[in-house]
Amino acid sequence: MKKILFPFLIALAALASGGCSGGAKQTAGSVPVLVARAFTTNVPVRIDPPPFGHVMPISTVAVHSQIGGILQKVHFKEGQEVKKGDLLFTIDPRPSQAALEAAKAALARDQAQLENAKIQFDREQKLLDQKLVSQDEFDTSKAGYDTLTGTIAVDQAAVTNAQLNLEFTEIQAPLDGVTGSLQFHEGNVVKAPDDVLVTINQIHPIYVAFGVDDKFLPEIKREMRGKVLQVAVTFENMDEPPPHGELTFIDNAVDEMTSMIQLRATFPNERSMLWPGQFVEVELTLSDLTNTIVVPSQAVQTGQTGQFIYVVEADPTNAVGQIVEQRPITTGITYQGETVVQGGLKAGETVVIDGQLRLASGVKVSVKNSTDSATLSAAR
């Protein structure tokens, strides 16, 4: 038994020794890396980091009653969307109706008296021409007629006012919007014009207000001369595509305390994704870099002399081998995990995105997997 076991142990030791030697030679000879391919694309230039903003209604109206009285009927539900002209409230119309009837009655009475005064005045005019009445009698008749003429004007104004008050018993929506909570309910006595019955916010369209550092102001103003700047917003738990709007307002002064300039964008908000008071992250696109070279940001390294990247090339000493070259580059902006390379790299070249710690120019590498940068970007 011992004679058989001893040669087996010698052979196993020799195999293990050979395996370890081969593994060490492979590790020393080539470094495993992950790579990606540089490619060209269009990259939006946006303010970084993105500012935060808050959503504002484009208009807010507090609905008051023009007349006092008992709130007889509420014609909507809290939080309901209403259109301009929709009936919101009805104030008890009976007092206003009675006042209108009284004003009309007074007008009719005074019109009858005016007709009688007109007859008297015409008669006095003829008698004065015939010198059958004195000038004092004629003047008295004329004064009575003129007084009643003025009374009729007052009565007509009273009728008009009473008609308006009757119309005011039906309160209509002054604009399209969403109603807030009711401040008064049916049966409450409303005082005019102090009491606010409900507040309506117009949300189609809607504003997003945000502030940016004043260092961006010159570029924003320059870009706005030639085109409309696009704005997109995102927020937590958003389950739809980001809403898009346009930059429509730049404040006329920079805040001296914060060095921020306030901006405002207008959004159609057709799907009502944005709500007044909501906080959002704002993406303001200033311009677009067209046909620019980008690589995954993890490929860019920083050394004592600046930024560099490892480019995979063919090994001149081995037809099937690969080595890396440490190449200095000039970078631009970063967008969604991709960094713009402004100089030092060509589209289509392969760069290392993982394993750089063991690399230097001329080191042999073995590619664990090869993935285009465009594919990585799409996967994100």
Order of alpha helices (4+ residues) and beta strands (2+ residues): alpha-beta-beta-beta-beta-beta-beta-alpha-alpha-beta-beta-beta-beta-alpha-beta-beta-beta-beta-beta-beta-beta-beta-beta-beta-beta-alpha
